Amino acid sequence: MLNPGRWVIFVDSNVWYSRTLRERLGMLYVTPEAPPFHVQWTDDVLAELLYHLRKRHPQPPAPIRSTT
């Protein structure tokens, strides 16, 4: 993959939390040969994202059982 474009995009936790926005950002990033931008975030953004995900889904997902 070539070097990312000249724009730097700071992604807030609201973008990572929204499945639609997450998918659109990913599609924009991987579609062209060279991404038109470079994505950045901070540890605080990820901490806020995890807080809200855990608040909305307090129970961990059920383990996946093998059928074999």
Summary of the structure (lengths in Angstrom):
residues: 68
radius of gyration: 15.9
end to end distance: 38.8
largest distance: 49.5
contacts: 124
relative contact order: 0.21
helix: 46%
strand: 12%
